[in-house]
Amino acid sequence: MNIALIGHGKMGAEVERIALAKQIGVKKIFTVENNPDGKALTRESLREVDVCIEFSMPAAAVKNIGAVAKAGVPIVVGTTGWYDQLDSVRKLIEKSGTGMVYAPNFSVGINVLHQLINCAAHLFDKYEMYDAAIRETHHRGKLDSPSGTALHLSQLLLRQIRRIDRVVAGNPDGKIPPGGLSVSSTRLGSVVGEHSVVFDSEADTLEIVHRAKNRSGFALGALIAAGWIRDKKGVYTMEDVLTT
């Protein structure tokens, strides 16, 4: 398999490192400097590429996805902050006849966490004495808050626990309203990523935590997704990659 990297920050560099160790060809690297507005992503520039892996910026992601789709190449997208345009991107991918895997987090461990939280929330829905909350911590340079992973976890809880109907992000002004799910964020030093989901009652507390030790788990998951989407069409998530 040959890949192209779009956006070569810390995540792109880690994907490149693991790809080369696994003898996966890195044919092209596109950065902000050589790929303004996605204009460098053409059928010719991607001629030797089987899959693109995109870790860029929210403002650039949709243009990059569109250009890659127009070139007829499948793509794995790790950039978050653009999901409000997911419906239009889905139509674009389907029209182009290519494939896309997107996820707020490609770590295999965090995606297993999603399954655990889904199951736990379904069980706690029956017991009104339990409240729930989400806490996340990332490095000081992270652009989005709450993280895309925390927002995904919140949607799992909202779907499963019927007494929760809204996300209260950040530091609330006063008490949490009925039906509110507290999602708090901390930005600290060089923390790669920590997510905690807490179920609490007067009797006990259950806390499920995922801590990323480094970026290798995210990079490896993206490469797993790239191998999976290579010959597929349509829009998928990391859950599809791990369960089909």
N, C-alpha and C positions, 0 to 999 in steps of 0.2 A: 504494500500500500504506500502511495505517495501522498503527502499532505502539503497544504499551504497554511501558514500562520498569518492571521490578520490581527494586528495589534501586538507589538512585541515588548510588553512590559514584563513584570515579574512572572506573571502566569504564562505568557508566551515563551519566555526563556525556559521555564520549567517543563512545559510541553515539549519544547525542542530537545532538551536534555534527555528526557525519558524516551522520546521517539528515537533518537540516535542510538541510545543504549539498546533498544529493542529492534534495531535495524529497520526502522521505518523511515522512508525517505522524506526529508524536508526540502521540497523543491523550491518553494518561494516563501519569502517573509515580507509582509506588507505592513508598513508603519504609517504614522500620521504624516511623516515627511514625504514618503513616496506613494501614498495612496489618499490624496485629498478627496473627500466626498465619495470614496469608493470608485473613483474613475480609473484606477489602475487594474481593477478586477474585471478582466475581459476574457472572452473565450480563448483568445490567443495566449494571454499571460497565464491562463490556468490549463493550458493544453495538456500538460503532463501530470496534472493534479487529480487525484481520486476524490479527495474530501478536503474542504477548508475547515479550519478551526478558528473561531472568532472570539477573542477576548480583547475588546477595545473599550470604547466609551459609549454611554447611553445615546448621546447625540449622533454618533456615527454608526451604530449597530444596524439600524433599519436600512440605511443606504448601502452598507456592505452586504447585508442579506439580499437585497434586491439585485445588486450587481452580480453576485455569485449565482443567484437563481437564473438570471438572464443568460449567464454563461453556461448553464446546464450542469452545474457541479453541486453535489449535496454539501450541507454545511452543519457544523456543530457550533452552537452559540452559547457561550458562558457569560456574556455581558447581560447585566440586568438593568432595570430602569426604563425599559422601552415597552413593557407588557401592555400598556394602554393601547398600543398599536398592533396587538397580536392578531386581531381579526383580519386586518388588512394584509398583514404578513402571511397569514395562513392562506388567504385567497391567492396571493402572489406565488407562493410555493406550489400550490395545487395547479395553478394555471401554467407554471413553467414545467411541470412534470418532474421536479427534482424532489429532494428530501431534506428535512431539517430535524435535528434534535436540539431542543433548548432546555435549559435547566438553570435555576438559581445557584445550584451547587452540584458538581459532578462527582463528588466523593461517594464511593460505594457505601462507606459507613453512614454518611448523612442520609442517603437514600434508604438504607435499612431503618434508620431512625424514623423516617417518614412513615414506614409501615408499622413500626412499633407504636408511634403516636396515634395513628389512625385506629389501631386496635384498642389502645388504652382509652382514647376518647369515647369510642363506641361503648365501652363498658362503663365508664364514669357517667355517661349520659343518664343512666338509670338511678344515680345516687345524688340527689340535689344538695347534700351536705358538702360536696366537693366543689371548690372553686379551682380555676386554672389561670396560669399566667405564663408568659414567655420572656426570657431574658437572653440578650445576646451581647457579646463583646468582640470588637475588632480593633485593628490598629488605627492610629490617629488619622491616617491618610485615606481611609475608606470614604467613598463619595456618597453612598446612599445610607439612609437611616430611617427606619429599621432596615436591616439587611433583607435582601430578596429571600433568603432562606427562612428568616423569621416570619416574613409575610406569608410564605408558603405554609409554614407550620400553623400560622394563625387561621388560614383558610381550612386546613384539615380540622381544627377544633371547631370552627364555626359550622362546618358541615355535619359534624358528629354530635355535638352537644347542643341540644335545642334551646337551652336557657341562655346561651351565649349568642348575641346577635350583632355585635359590633366590636371593632378593634379600637382600643384607646392607646395610642402610641405616644411615647415620650413620657414626660413628667406631668401627670394630670393636675389640673387646677382644682384641688379639693378631692373629694372621695370618688372612687370608681363608680359610675352609675350602674343600676341593675342591667344585666345583660352585657356589660362591658368586659372585654378581655384585655388585660394590661400587657402591653408589649414594650419592654424597656430596652434601651440601647446604651452601651458604654463604649467610648472610644479611648483606647489606652495603649501607649507605647507601640510595640510591634506585634501585638497579638494577632495570630493568623486567623483565628475564628473559634468562638465558643458559643454554643446554643444550648439552652436549658429550658425544658418544659416542666412546669411544676403543677401537681394536683394536690390541693391542700384542704384539710378539714380540721375540726377541733380535735379529732382523735389521732390523726397521723398525716404525714406528708410523703408523697412519692415524687421524686425528681429524676428525670431522665436527661442525661447530659451527653453531648458530643463535643469533644475538643480536637481540633485539627492541630497536629504537631508541626506540620509544614505544608507546603503547597503540592507535594508530590501526589497526594491522594486525589486532589482536584484534577491534576494533569493526567494521571493514569485513567481516571474515569472518563475524561474527554476523549482520550485515545480509544478506550473501549467503545464509546459511543460512535466514534468515527468509523471503526471497523464494522459496527452494526448497521449504520445508516448507508454504507457505501453503495449497496444495490437496491435500496428501498426508495419509495416515493411517499410523500405526505409529511405531515408534521407530527412529531412524537416528543415525549419527555423521557427523562432518565428512568422513570418507572417502567416505561415500555421496554427500554433496553435491558433492564435487569429481570423482567418477569416474562419475557417472550423469547 
